[in-house]
């Protein structure tokens, strides 16, 4: 156990200053084209070309322009539907694993970047201390903003001699005040061969680190593994039920399909385990990107590293209020738009470095997320108008067929993901998904404003607000699964509710 006299783990002032500067500026200096802080732009031909074509067409023949736009939109909907159907039909394929003896397990550094988390840090330390992994082979590093005295004090008070090695690392206020900058700083001051990342509200499965270590042992080209995410307050309200369906689709259907195809993974921001060598190779996290996880997944691929899925999952706390949900979603959409633009600065280079699958994955994930947030609300209005017109003319518009196929396939993927995540969704919740997706439109408007005026602003999500305790009722681990834990089967992990400090 480290010495916790004072409020922080002590390191040399010079080493801290060098590490802080590198954490904030190293990627921008070494590879400016990979940083969201640089001024590179997406080639104008990628978006001006199609718009100019339709504009010119509209000048000469407005009806033909509308027909052309409708056909293109229909093809996009059909392509999305076919992709989702293929994903739903393919079983999840976890990364292969090689069983390791205790003395062969690599050292793992577990990092959590915290800000204003005094009410969550004690439960987090408890959760991160229960891994089925030798205590002398993993360390916990809490990267806490240096001026966040309440969280620093709560972390020191929660430290216990029985836990694995615990480091409390105050993060200097140099550069942007973002999670990726804090992760970079902690990375520089630790030395685990593998690096795991968690958030303040996480309840990871105890077998997660061992599953990750064995996956890395089986594939030397593996740069990162992603564990599936879910919510322990899934049943609290309509908003959390919708969010659970969305996460189930993403982490139990879409990302496993990406992994099966060998595509880069737009990573979630937690429950990732990285090879330290891979992080060093690609420049680690971009401090100026508010969805550093998704960006890093593509940058790893550009440096020749592969990504995989492991089965033991993590449960988190979903926002229970619309205001908090909108703030979080606006940050995600802003980061996805910026990450898409960063990697599309040189599409040819992306294809050469990561293959054509990277181009497809970028459009099918980050690009599709941003586009759907923009067009979903107008599309529903247009569909309603077409349906009304068809009732008058008694001629159903054919353009609705691909749109309905797109929505139907999205609902099917959500249902499939929920079943894989071991919960049974309500039919009315599945049918309400298009209404839930409407909430993205105001979040997208906010994201666009922030891209123009505050691209690095981090909308903080408050935690410890749910009425639910940290439990794991939907842990996607089963005895029949070959990677479903080490004989433990479905495990329930219950922790006392978090108390505000």
ABEGO torsion letter per residue (X at the ends): XBBABEABBBBBAAAAAAAAAAAAAAAAAABAAABAABABBBBAAAAAAAAAAAAAAAAABAAAAAAAAAAAAAAAAAAAAAAAAAAAABBBBBBBBBBBBAAABBBBBBBBBBBGAAAAAAAAAAAAAABBBBAAABBBBBBBBAABAAAAAAAAAABBAABBBBBBBBBBBBEBBBAAAAAAAAAAABABABBBBBBAABBBBAAAAAAAAAAAAABAABABBBBBBBBAAAAABAAAAAAAAAAAAAAAAAAAAAAAAGBBBBBBABGBBBBAAAAAAAGEBBAABABAAAAAAAAAAAAGBBBBBBABBBBBBBBABAAAAAAAAAAAAAAAAAAAAAAAABAAAAAAAAEAAAAAAAAABAAAAAAAAAAAAAAAAAAAAAAAAAAAAGBBBAAAAAAAAAAAAAAAAAAAAAAAAGBBBBAAAAAAAAAAAAAAAAAAAAAAAAAAABAABBBBBBBGABABBBBBAABBBBAABAAAEBGAEBBBBBBBBBBBX
